[in-house]
Amino acid sequence: MNYLVLILSLFSLNSFSKLLNEDDAINLIIKLEKTYSDNAIIKNYLVRRQNNILIYFMPDEEYVFGAPGIWGQASNDGRIFIAGGVLKSIFFTEETFLALICHEVGHLVGGQPAGASNLSFEGQADYYGANVCMKKFYKAYPTDLYKPTFFHENYLIRCRDVYKSEEEIRICIKTMQGGLNLAVASALAIKDIILPGPGINEHHITPRTLEGRDSAQCIADTFEAGAVCDLNPNRLIDFKKNKNYF
């Protein structure tokens, strides 16, 4: 498929993303849990860490622990809690929700840099979510990949410069747009007056690795970076030895 046909198909067949409802959220959670539980390498890795990935959806909670802008929380025993407030934001399309839960999975298996609890820091969780988790999900469930979506033209240009197949370009675009939507929703939730955008690349350098959340723009940029870095979606990182497992 040439790029002109691809552009037309993306815009004409996928004009608008479907907003998230509770059934959609639960269905995506079940699929993502299955994606990880069915992978023998990941399962053995989690067993060595004495945990498993279990995602709990709390539809009656606006935010996790009542903290504005916090829709997800991972604990080092493998549990992930997702708040139902995601259903109230117009930015939470299915790819945005996937970006959120993949970010939380990234805390569990994203590797270094990480804290004493073996949970990857926020930026690393974003990168893992984009570079590994979302790719893994869309390759396992191509039907979800071809669901309607909206996206910024900059993401199409960026993704087609890196990838050649329609599948890879779509995964890349959905990952970038999901990350941007998540960043915008987060900024609005905490009443940040500066909203992120595509292709800005903030390039803010800190003197040391940040453990907590960075700016909304940095979140969007990290998802962009993870989307275009074509690494093995089955890779894992040993926290103690900082060794890659494929």
Solvent accessible surface area in square Angstrom, and as a share of the most:
residue,aa,sasa,rsa
1,M,140,0.62
2,N,93,0.48
3,Y,77,0.29
4,L,119,0.59
5,V,67,0.38
6,L,4,0.02
7,I,45,0.23
8,L,108,0.54
9,S,16,0.10
10,L,2,0.01
11,F,97,0.40
12,S,77,0.50
13,L,131,0.65
14,N,9,0.04
15,S,53,0.35
16,F,160,0.67
17,S,14,0.09
18,K,104,0.44
19,L,94,0.47
20,L,13,0.06
21,N,67,0.35
22,E,72,0.32
23,D,110,0.57
24,D,22,0.11
25,A,0,0.00
26,I,71,0.36
27,N,64,0.33
28,L,6,0.03
29,I,8,0.04
30,I,99,0.51
31,K,40,0.17
32,L,1,0.00
33,E,43,0.19
34,K,109,0.46
35,T,15,0.09
36,Y,2,0.01
37,S,54,0.35
38,D,96,0.49
39,N,31,0.16
40,A,70,0.54
41,I,69,0.35
42,I,1,0.00
43,K,109,0.46
44,N,87,0.44
45,Y,5,0.02
46,L,3,0.02
47,V,97,0.56
48,R,132,0.48
49,R,49,0.18
50,Q,171,0.76
51,N,17,0.09
52,N,70,0.36
53,I,9,0.05
54,L,85,0.42
55,I,14,0.07
56,Y,95,0.36
57,F,33,0.14
58,M,53,0.24
59,P,56,0.35
60,D,138,0.72
61,E,82,0.37
62,E,74,0.33
63,Y,39,0.15
64,V,1,0.01
65,F,166,0.69
66,G,58,0.55
67,A,39,0.30
68,P,81,0.51
69,G,11,0.10
70,I,58,0.29
71,W,13,0.05
72,G,8,0.08
73,Q,71,0.32
74,A,6,0.04
75,S,30,0.19
76,N,78,0.40
77,D,65,0.34
78,G,0,0.00
79,R,98,0.36
80,I,0,0.00
81,F,40,0.17
82,I,0,0.00
83,A,0,0.00
84,G,3,0.03
85,G,3,0.03
86,V,0,0.00
87,L,55,0.27
88,K,152,0.64
89,S,29,0.19
90,I,124,0.63
91,F,54,0.23
92,F,1,0.00
93,T,0,0.00
94,E,21,0.10
95,E,3,0.01
96,T,0,0.00
97,F,0,0.00
98,L,1,0.01
99,A,0,0.00
100,L,8,0.04
101,I,0,0.00
102,C,0,0.00
103,H,9,0.04
104,E,7,0.03
105,V,0,0.00
106,G,0,0.00
107,H,18,0.08
108,L,0,0.00
109,V,0,0.00
110,G,0,0.00
111,G,0,0.00
112,Q,68,0.30
113,P,53,0.33
114,A,19,0.15
115,G,27,0.26
116,A,117,0.91
117,S,50,0.32
118,N,49,0.25
119,L,37,0.18
120,S,2,0.02
121,F,34,0.14
122,E,34,0.15
123,G,40,0.38
124,Q,31,0.14
125,A,0,0.00
126,D,3,0.01
127,Y,53,0.20
128,Y,4,0.01
129,G,0,0.00
130,A,0,0.00
131,N,0,0.00
132,V,0,0.00
133,C,0,0.00
134,M,0,0.00
135,K,12,0.05
136,K,15,0.06
137,F,1,0.00
138,Y,6,0.02
139,K,96,0.41
140,A,53,0.41
141,Y,45,0.17
142,P,67,0.42
143,T,105,0.61
144,D,6,0.03
145,L,0,0.00
146,Y,97,0.37
147,K,63,0.27
148,P,63,0.39
149,T,3,0.02
150,F,76,0.32
151,F,21,0.09
152,H,86,0.38
153,E,104,0.47
154,N,44,0.23
155,Y,0,0.00
156,L,3,0.02
157,I,78,0.39
158,R,82,0.30
159,C,0,0.00
160,R,65,0.24
161,D,105,0.54
162,V,65,0.37
163,Y,15,0.06
164,K,146,0.62
165,S,49,0.32
166,E,42,0.19
167,E,62,0.28
168,E,58,0.26
169,I,1,0.00
170,R,10,0.04
171,I,6,0.03
172,C,1,0.01
173,I,2,0.01
174,K,5,0.02
175,T,0,0.00
176,M,0,0.00
177,Q,8,0.04
178,G,0,0.00
179,G,0,0.00
180,L,15,0.08
181,N,4,0.02
182,L,6,0.03
183,A,0,0.00
184,V,14,0.08
185,A,4,0.03
186,S,21,0.14
187,A,1,0.00
188,L,85,0.42
189,A,22,0.17
190,I,107,0.54
191,K,174,0.74
192,D,50,0.26
193,I,165,0.84
194,I,129,0.65
195,L,86,0.43
196,P,13,0.08
197,G,11,0.10
198,P,32,0.20
199,G,38,0.36
200,I,103,0.52
201,N,62,0.32
202,E,71,0.32
203,H,153,0.68
204,H,119,0.53
205,I,156,0.79
206,T,39,0.23
207,P,136,0.85
208,R,188,0.69
209,T,81,0.47
210,L,74,0.37
211,E,118,0.53
212,G,42,0.40
213,R,96,0.35
214,D,48,0.25
215,S,42,0.27
216,A,10,0.08
217,Q,16,0.07
218,C,39,0.23
219,I,9,0.04
220,A,1,0.01
221,D,21,0.11
222,T,24,0.14
223,F,0,0.00
224,E,2,0.01
225,A,42,0.33
226,G,0,0.00
227,A,1,0.00
228,V,28,0.16
229,C,45,0.27
230,D,98,0.51
231,L,78,0.39
232,N,60,0.31
233,P,29,0.18
234,N,57,0.29
235,R,21,0.07
236,L,2,0.01
237,I,17,0.09
238,D,21,0.11
239,F,11,0.05
240,K,183,0.77
241,K,149,0.63
242,N,97,0.50
243,K,110,0.47
244,N,81,0.41
245,Y,64,0.24
246,F,127,0.53
